Amino acid sequence: RLLQCRSCGCDVTAAEKPVHEEECDQRPATCPHCEQAVSNLSVLENEHYPVCPLIPVSCSFQELGCTFKAPRNLMGDHESSSVHNVYLIAEICKLKSEKENLRSEFQEHLCGVEKRYEKRIADMEKSMDEMRREMSSLRKENKKTGERFFKRLETIKRDQQKDTQSGFGSLDGESKKTLESFSKRLQTLSNDQAGIQKQVSGVIAENKRTREDFSLQLRKLRESQAGMQNQVSDILDENHETWDHFSKQLKKHSDSQARMQKQVNGMLADNKGTWDRFSKQLQKLSEKQAKAAIPKGDPVVKCPYCEDKMHSSNIELHKKNCFEFPVLCQ
């Protein structure tokens, strides 16, 4: 049969009810540290525990190496003490060392990359210069060959015109052979020029791809440099935040020391006033005792240190209480 939970109101079987009531989040609960009663377990865990003054908590300097634990209401005195200055200084020195190591590694990596790319750029410039010289040589050779060919062609044309004017209606066998030979050479030169043009186009395309690869590598290098710079900036910011926290803790410790010094000064002032009153009372009592014990005919003398006047029989007793009387340090 189904029964209703007294805490959350949900229906559970009779066999499961005892287990459910022990585990129900809505059951009434009491803090085991300060014994404060709350409405349910959920409120205890989510609202009361974060502010309970008697719950044991770890020191906020735990990440720096402090293992002290105490109730929350006593942790403030511990955290304001100067014992954490050692942890803070050690952590700051560690962060500074890591920052210097990162900076050194970054500089070494950057120098190595710059040297590699400077070598690649020098090789590319050298290759470009060689290609320029080859292309210039090919242009000059093509120009000279073309000039010789056109001169020879002009000579053939002039000879043909002379033969035509002389009455020869057609070219002889030797002229035909010469013309055919020059036609073949012209075709060969055209083919060679096309091949050279193709090679030049391939070299230009290869140079373009190399330039694009170099640009891509340079862009990656700059992105890597920017990433490392951001890491260094983050480390510097973290060091700055740690130093600010250390400064606040140090100021808090200084304020606490100042308050303690003020309290000690107040106690010393109170003790000094009490001691002065006690000394005056003791001096008055001594004077009364001395007056009671003064014999008749005792002359009045003056203390050589404080110039107080008294009977000669009381001079030894006065020296013991005189503030101006010189004494040896014990």
PyMOL commands that set and color helices and strands:
alter all, ss='L'
color gray80, all
select helices_A, chain A and resi 17-23+41-51+62-64+72-79+84-165+173-292+312-321
alter helices_A, ss='H'
color red, helices_A
select strands_A, chain A and resi 2-4+11-13+29-30+37-38+56-58+69-71+300-302+309-311
alter strands_A, ss='S'
color yellow, strands_A
deselect
rebuild
show_as cartoon
